[in-house]
């Protein structure tokens, strides 16, 4: 009799346990469904009442931790995910989620360590790419709170059909000289060449307050055009300024300097100021307005010295699938500092548009184009007409990221400049591959 009673009791306990497990599985399945539907808050509310009873079950703790992090309950999520890692230290999903929670809590050093630990476990490429984006976010957060120095080095090689932006014609008739045809020198015509470049740069950001920061940077590049070394170039850029971030607004003001050397001679310098207002409407939409002034100096051709102004606006939109599109419009004006050469000054209008899309976890495709119309200020005394140009540019390429901080960029571009002055008509095609390392 006692044995029969014991068996009946055990049967009841077993049935109760099985029914509880079934209810637990049903609860977990409902929570998973809510998470898949993007309803993390509802999933958290569903699991929260049973945390005390089910804490210690790694499957439950992982689901509860993910729901808490997604719902903004980051501290609760950390506690749950720590329980998972206590018994499953190699659980990559739990470690990635706890890293995300630490990032949201502002513990950037711990978040970075956890993300890097996950990457070392040999996760799939798409997961590694996502972690890279989180690590970039960690770097951005660090730059807001402390002084940071960033840098890069890069090398490129390719083919350029018109390295000197010369005319595609061999001779040009000049009306100011009786319409006689003049044969262009080799250096005045388009020169094609294989080329290689080497460049690098540094940027510095130093916060003054939570909203205000000092910024600055240096960069430079060397370009060797094989077979036409008279067109080899050296460029150097420097800037320094301030950035103010207030709510959805980002204001920046920079002093800028550029030097462009051609065949070891200083060809042009540009010094000036630039300002920009960027407004982030939400996480997917951004607009900006900008203005720039440059004092252009040509040491060997002082007649080309000019004041250059640029002003315009832009808009960018990011889609949920990762695609990004942008468009901008601008006005550009150039005024000769030598009042005796008004035909070198112009006003122009331009538009630019482009976008990018994710091809796979490591590859982003991009494309862009622009059109700029320029009307010059006076009749050119050599060609007896007022010059008008329309320039078209098109670029296609991809950014491939084989590892974090490395980027390989194959790119092709085409430029066509139409002009009512024959000497200024040209086209240009380039094909290149760039390898860049950020640090």
Secondary structure, DSSP 4 states (H G I P E B T S, - for coil): -HHHHHHHHHHHHHHHHHHHHHHHHHHHHHHHHHHHTT-HHHHHHHHHTTHHHHTT-HHHHHHHHHHHHHTT-HHHHHHHHHHHHHH-TT-HHHHHHHHHHHHHTT-HHHHHHHHHHHHTT---HHHHHHHHHHHHHHHHHHHHHS-EEEEEEEEEEEEES-TT--BS-SEEEEGGGTTEEEEPPTTTB---EEEEEEEEEEEEEEESSSSEEEEEEEEEEEEEETT-GGG-EEEEEEEEEEEEEETTEEEEEEEEEEEEEETTEEEEEEEEEEEEEEEE-SSSEEEEEEEEEEEEE-TT-GGG-EEEEEEEEEEEEE-TTS-EEEEEEEEEEEEESSTT-GGG-EEEEEEEEEEEEEEETTEEEEEEEEEEEEEEEEEETTTTEEEEEEEEEEEEEEEE-SSTTEEEEEEEEEEEEEESSGGG-EEEEEEEEEEEEE-
